[in-house]
Structure formats: C-alpha cells, structure tokens
Amino acid sequence: MLSTLTLQIEGVANVELAQLERDFSSVKVSVVRVPATRGASLDEPDVDHDAWVSPRFDFWAFDRHVDAAVDAGRPLVIRAPARHAARFASEVLTRAQRRIERRNAASATARFDRVLDAHAALHDLSRPLVRADLDHARDAWQWALRLDPGAGEACQIAALFHDVERLESEADARIEQHAPDYRAYKEAHARAGAPRAAAIVLAAGGSEALAREVAQLVESSETPGASREVQLINDADALSFFSLNSPGFVDYFGTTHARKKVAYTIARMSARALAELPKVRLRPDVAQLVAEVIDAPFRAVEATG
C-alpha cells in the first residue's frame, strides 16, 4: 500500500502539514525543499502542481502512476510551490487513498484481509470499467473510514461491496443512462448486490449474522438516511464519485446524464459530506455541474420571490 509521500516544495515559506497528517496518518510525508537541493539529484515527480490544476489533466493516467508507485514499493513524489503544497498534497492523497492502508480495529483483522482478497479477485483488471469499479470500491471504503474512524466491520464491508452487482450488469458497457426511473434503477441495483455480498462474507469466514448485516446495508445503500451506517455509505460513495470517478463519468456519459448523476448524488449527501466537497479536486466541468445543482434551489426561490 502507499505508505510514503515525498513532497518537493518550491520556496522557503513554512508549510502547515498538521491537517494532512491527521487525515492520512498512515502515510509518512517526507518534505524536500527544492532550492536547498540544487545541484543534488531530485526524483522526478509523479505529478507537479501545474499539471494537476490543468483542465486537461489525465486523472486515469495519474491513477496508474499511483499503482506503479505502490507496486514498486516506492514513495509517490509530488512537487508544488510552498503556497499550494499542503492543499495539493491533500488532494493528491485523496485521489490516491484507495491504495492507502487506513484501517481501524474492526478491519485490521485476518478476516477482513480475506474479504479484501475475495473482493479484489472478482475484478478482471483487463476490463477498464471493472478496474474503475475496483478503484471506486476501495476508495469508498477509505472515505467511510475517513468520515468515521470508528466505522464497524459490516459498514466497512458494505462500503466495499455496495456496487458489486455492477460486475454482472455493467462490466463491459454502462446501461444506467437508459433507465426511465434513475432512483428505481439504483435501488434495484443495490438489492441485487446484497446476496452476492453476503455470500462472499460467508466464504471469507464471516458469521451468518455479519453476512446478514452486510446484506442489509448493501440493500439499503441507495436509500439515504435509512440509518446512520447507511448514510455513512451514501456519503462515502458520493464523495468517491466526486473525488475519483467524476472526470471519467462525464467523459463516458456526456454532460446531460452527468448533470442527472450530480444532482442525484448531491441529494444523497449529508451536510458533513457536502462540507468535504470544497476540499477535493474537481475538474472544472464537474465543478460547474456541482455549482449549478447546488445553486438551483436558490435560483428557484429568487424566481418565485
């Protein structure tokens, strides 16, 4: 897993990294001052700040850089001016958190390792949509722990498995854009995934009680507010969509369906999750859709006021 970030900082200003270390406590942040190392050999960064903020930044290619760094057991290397360094590092680690080892007592177990292995084994990484689903599942799990460090075992497993049905229905092509009732489609998707998630939990050595709880959470995972745990899964799923999946979603589906998806996703989010949105890197077209959806109620009030 990703355990070290090398942050190359251009400039001599102090950089406050305390929040970064709290949010990503399992990642060691190694700071290198670029001016002080002139004449020395610097590792080539995996990404620098100018590339990161470009509207044409290739997020998919960056994700593969993260995978390569983790698989090689080397640090992820980034470079930024001092004034942008802390936020940039936070956005990069948020994008990369699917490969970070954030766990708590409920998931730091051999059984959870078996569940993770079983979940990964379902995914044929030669198929791009399936790879994207694995990335999203791991990222949603990490968002759940980030939002609630005390999340229970069943909730974490359900966050990981909430889209497992899609491996059967949408492994090679997405079909959700054709649904006449998007909410009904998503709720049916959740119900269909519940028994498969339960079966995998049982096969990994989980109890019948744990499997039932996971199934109930997966089945309800498209129903915001059904319980505290379901809301946590909703929030984790939504934040993962925005922080990880949204650029590819717009590219695949186009703006019309993406606008529907953004509206649906924001409607599911708690106030706490919405407060996280300004902290994540949104591509400009996605940020515009978010602004349109969030601003729409206020425009409606103005029009009728």
C-alpha positions as CSV (number, residue, x, y, z in Angstrom):
1,M,0.0,0.0,0.0
2,L,1.0,3.6,-0.4
3,S,2.9,4.5,2.8
4,T,5.2,7.4,1.9
5,L,4.6,10.7,0.0
6,T,7.6,12.8,-1.0
7,L,6.6,16.4,-1.1
8,Q,9.0,18.6,-3.0
9,I,8.4,22.2,-2.0
10,E,9.5,25.1,-4.1
11,G,10.2,28.1,-1.9
12,V,11.1,28.7,1.7
13,A,7.8,29.6,3.3
14,N,6.5,27.5,6.1
15,V,4.0,24.8,5.1
16,E,1.4,23.6,7.7
17,L,1.0,19.9,7.3
18,A,-0.8,19.0,10.6
19,Q,-4.2,18.5,8.9
20,L,-2.6,16.4,6.2
21,E,-1.0,14.2,8.8
22,R,-4.3,13.8,10.7
23,D,-6.3,12.9,7.5
24,F,-3.6,10.5,6.3
25,S,-2.0,9.3,9.5
26,S,-0.7,6.0,7.9
27,V,1.3,7.9,5.2
28,K,4.7,9.3,6.1
29,V,5.1,12.7,4.4
30,S,8.8,13.4,3.6
31,V,9.4,17.0,2.8
32,V,12.2,18.1,0.4
33,R,13.0,21.7,-0.1
34,V,13.8,22.2,-3.8
35,P,16.0,25.4,-3.5
36,A,18.1,23.7,-0.8
37,T,18.8,20.7,-3.0
38,R,20.0,22.5,-6.2
39,G,22.9,20.6,-7.6
40,A,21.7,17.4,-5.9
41,S,19.7,14.7,-7.6
42,L,15.9,15.0,-7.2
43,D,13.5,12.3,-8.0
44,E,11.3,13.2,-11.0
45,P,7.8,13.9,-9.6
46,D,4.9,11.7,-10.5
47,V,2.9,15.0,-10.8
48,D,3.6,18.6,-10.2
49,H,1.1,21.3,-9.2
50,D,0.9,23.0,-12.7
51,A,-0.1,19.7,-14.3
52,W,-2.5,18.8,-11.5
53,V,-4.6,22.0,-11.9
54,S,-4.7,21.9,-15.7
55,P,-8.3,21.3,-17.1
56,R,-6.7,18.7,-19.4
57,F,-5.1,16.7,-16.6
58,D,-5.3,13.0,-17.2
59,F,-6.6,11.5,-14.0
60,W,-6.7,7.9,-15.3
61,A,-3.1,8.1,-16.2
62,F,-2.2,9.5,-12.8
63,D,-4.1,6.6,-11.1
64,R,-1.9,4.2,-13.0
65,H,1.2,6.2,-11.8
66,V,-0.1,5.6,-8.2
67,D,-0.5,1.9,-8.9
68,A,3.0,1.7,-10.3
69,A,4.5,3.5,-7.3
70,V,2.7,1.2,-4.9
71,D,3.6,-1.9,-6.8
72,A,7.2,-0.9,-6.9
73,G,7.2,-0.1,-3.2
74,R,8.4,3.5,-3.7
75,P,7.1,6.8,-2.5
76,L,4.7,8.9,-4.5
77,V,6.6,12.0,-5.5
78,I,4.9,15.4,-6.0
79,R,6.1,18.9,-6.4
80,A,4.5,22.3,-5.7
81,P,5.2,25.9,-4.7
82,A,5.1,26.3,-1.0
83,R,1.8,28.3,-1.0
84,H,0.0,25.4,-2.7
85,A,1.9,22.5,-1.1
86,A,-0.5,21.5,1.7
87,R,-3.7,21.6,-0.3
88,F,-2.1,20.0,-3.3
89,A,-0.7,17.1,-1.2
90,S,-4.2,16.6,0.4
91,E,-5.9,16.5,-3.0
92,V,-3.3,14.0,-4.4
93,L,-3.6,11.7,-1.3
94,T,-7.4,11.9,-1.5
95,R,-7.2,10.8,-5.2
96,A,-4.7,8.0,-4.2
97,Q,-6.4,6.9,-1.0
98,R,-7.7,3.7,-2.5
99,R,-4.1,2.5,-2.2
100,I,-3.6,3.7,1.4
101,E,-3.6,1.4,4.4
102,R,-6.2,3.2,6.6
103,R,-7.9,0.8,8.9
104,N,-9.3,0.6,12.4
105,A,-9.7,-2.3,14.9
106,A,-12.7,-3.7,13.1
107,S,-10.8,-4.0,9.8
108,A,-7.3,-4.8,11.0
109,T,-8.0,-8.5,11.1
110,A,-7.2,-11.6,9.1
111,R,-10.9,-12.0,8.3
112,F,-11.0,-8.5,6.8
113,D,-7.9,-9.4,4.8
114,R,-9.7,-12.4,3.3
115,V,-12.7,-10.2,2.4
116,L,-10.4,-7.7,0.7
117,D,-8.8,-10.5,-1.2
118,A,-12.1,-12.1,-2.2
119,H,-13.4,-8.7,-3.4
120,A,-10.3,-8.0,-5.4
121,A,-10.5,-11.4,-7.0
122,L,-13.9,-10.6,-8.5
123,H,-12.3,-7.9,-10.7
124,D,-10.8,-8.6,-14.1
125,L,-8.4,-5.6,-14.4
126,S,-8.0,-6.0,-18.1
127,R,-11.5,-4.6,-18.4
128,P,-11.4,-0.8,-17.9
129,L,-14.9,-0.4,-16.4
130,V,-14.2,-3.3,-13.9
131,R,-10.9,-1.7,-12.9
132,A,-12.8,1.6,-12.3
133,D,-15.3,-0.3,-10.1
134,L,-12.4,-1.8,-8.0
135,D,-10.8,1.7,-7.7
136,H,-14.2,3.2,-6.6
137,A,-15.0,0.4,-4.1
138,R,-11.7,0.7,-2.4
139,D,-11.9,4.5,-2.4
140,A,-15.5,4.4,-0.9
141,W,-14.3,2.1,1.8
142,Q,-11.5,4.6,2.6
143,W,-13.9,7.5,2.6
144,A,-16.1,5.7,5.1
145,L,-13.2,5.3,7.5
146,R,-12.1,8.9,6.9
147,L,-15.6,10.2,7.8
148,D,-16.0,7.8,10.7
149,P,-12.7,6.4,12.1
150,G,-14.9,4.1,14.3
151,A,-16.9,2.6,11.5
152,G,-17.9,-1.0,12.2
153,E,-16.8,-4.1,10.3
154,A,-20.2,-4.6,8.5
155,C,-20.3,-1.0,7.4
156,Q,-16.8,-1.1,6.0
157,I,-17.5,-4.3,4.1
158,A,-20.8,-2.9,2.8
159,A,-19.0,0.3,1.6
160,L,-16.6,-2.0,-0.3
161,F,-19.3,-4.2,-1.8
162,H,-22.0,-1.6,-2.5
163,D,-21.6,-1.8,-6.3
164,V,-20.8,-5.5,-6.6
165,E,-23.9,-6.1,-8.7
166,R,-22.4,-3.9,-11.5
167,L,-19.8,-6.6,-12.1
168,E,-22.6,-8.6,-13.7
169,S,-24.7,-6.0,-15.3
170,E,-22.2,-3.3,-16.5
171,A,-18.8,-4.9,-16.7
172,D,-18.3,-4.0,-20.4
173,A,-20.8,-1.2,-21.0
174,R,-22.8,1.0,-18.7
175,I,-26.6,1.0,-19.1
176,E,-27.7,3.2,-16.3
177,Q,-28.3,6.2,-18.7
178,H,-31.2,4.2,-20.3
179,A,-33.1,3.8,-17.0
180,P,-36.5,5.6,-17.2
181,D,-36.5,6.0,-13.4
182,Y,-33.0,6.5,-12.2
183,R,-33.7,6.2,-8.5
184,A,-35.7,2.9,-9.0
185,Y,-32.8,1.6,-11.1
186,K,-30.2,2.4,-8.4
187,E,-32.4,0.8,-5.7
188,A,-32.8,-2.4,-7.7
189,H,-29.1,-2.4,-8.3
190,A,-28.5,-2.3,-4.5
191,R,-31.0,-5.0,-3.8
192,A,-29.4,-7.3,-6.4
193,G,-26.0,-6.9,-4.9
194,A,-26.9,-7.7,-1.3
195,P,-27.0,-11.5,-1.6
196,R,-23.7,-11.7,-3.5
197,A,-22.0,-9.5,-0.9
198,A,-23.4,-11.8,1.9
199,A,-22.2,-15.0,0.1
200,I,-18.6,-13.6,-0.2
201,V,-18.6,-12.6,3.5
202,L,-19.6,-16.2,4.4
203,A,-17.0,-17.6,2.1
204,A,-14.3,-15.4,3.8
205,G,-15.2,-16.8,7.2
206,G,-17.7,-14.3,8.3
207,S,-20.6,-15.3,10.6
208,E,-24.2,-15.5,9.3
209,A,-25.0,-12.5,11.5
210,L,-22.3,-10.5,9.8
211,A,-23.3,-11.6,6.4
212,R,-27.0,-10.6,7.1
213,E,-25.9,-7.2,8.4
214,V,-23.7,-6.6,5.3
215,A,-26.6,-7.6,3.0
216,Q,-29.0,-5.3,4.7
217,L,-26.6,-2.4,4.4
218,V,-25.8,-3.1,0.8
219,E,-29.6,-3.4,0.0
220,S,-30.3,-0.1,1.6
221,S,-27.2,1.7,0.3
222,E,-29.2,3.8,-2.2
223,T,-31.6,5.0,0.5
224,P,-30.1,8.0,2.3
225,G,-30.9,8.4,5.9
226,A,-32.2,4.8,6.4
227,S,-29.7,4.5,9.3
228,R,-26.5,6.1,10.5
229,E,-24.5,3.4,8.8
230,V,-26.4,3.6,5.5
231,Q,-25.9,7.4,5.5
232,L,-22.2,6.9,6.0
233,I,-22.1,4.5,3.0
234,N,-24.1,7.1,1.0
235,D,-21.6,9.8,1.9
236,A,-18.6,7.7,1.2
237,D,-20.0,6.6,-2.2
238,A,-20.9,10.2,-3.1
239,L,-17.5,11.6,-2.1
240,S,-15.7,8.9,-4.0
241,F,-17.8,9.7,-7.1
242,F,-16.7,13.4,-6.9
243,S,-13.1,12.9,-5.9
244,L,-12.3,9.9,-8.0
245,N,-14.9,9.0,-10.7
246,S,-16.5,12.2,-11.9
247,P,-14.0,13.1,-14.7
248,G,-14.3,9.6,-16.3
249,F,-18.1,9.7,-15.7
250,V,-18.5,12.9,-17.7
251,D,-16.2,11.7,-20.4
252,Y,-18.1,8.4,-20.7
253,F,-21.7,9.6,-20.4
254,G,-21.6,13.2,-21.5
255,T,-22.9,16.3,-19.8
256,T,-26.7,15.5,-19.8
257,H,-26.5,12.3,-17.9
258,A,-23.7,13.6,-15.7
259,R,-25.9,16.5,-14.6
260,K,-28.6,14.0,-13.5
261,K,-25.9,12.0,-11.7
262,V,-24.5,15.0,-9.9
263,A,-28.0,16.1,-8.8
264,Y,-28.9,12.6,-7.6
265,T,-25.6,12.3,-5.7
266,I,-25.7,15.7,-4.0
267,A,-29.3,14.9,-2.9
268,R,-28.0,11.8,-1.0
269,M,-25.2,13.6,0.9
270,S,-25.3,14.8,4.5
271,A,-24.2,18.3,5.4
272,R,-21.0,16.9,6.7
273,A,-20.2,15.2,3.4
274,L,-21.1,18.3,1.5
275,A,-18.6,20.2,3.6
276,E,-15.9,18.0,2.3
277,L,-16.6,18.8,-1.4
278,P,-14.6,22.1,-1.5
279,K,-11.5,20.1,-0.3
280,V,-11.4,17.7,-3.3
281,R,-10.0,18.3,-6.7
282,L,-12.9,18.7,-9.2
283,R,-12.3,19.1,-12.9
284,P,-13.7,22.5,-14.0
285,D,-16.7,20.9,-15.9
286,V,-17.6,18.8,-12.9
287,A,-17.3,21.8,-10.6
288,Q,-19.6,23.8,-12.9
289,L,-22.2,21.0,-12.7
290,V,-21.9,21.0,-8.9
291,A,-22.4,24.7,-8.8
292,E,-25.5,24.5,-11.0
293,V,-27.1,21.8,-8.8
294,I,-26.3,23.5,-5.5
295,D,-27.4,26.9,-6.7
296,A,-30.6,25.7,-8.4
297,P,-32.8,25.9,-5.3
298,F,-31.7,29.5,-4.6
299,R,-32.4,30.5,-8.2
300,A,-35.9,28.9,-7.9
301,V,-36.6,30.9,-4.7
302,E,-35.4,34.1,-6.5
303,A,-37.7,33.4,-9.4
304,T,-40.7,33.0,-7.2
305,G,-39.9,35.5,-4.5
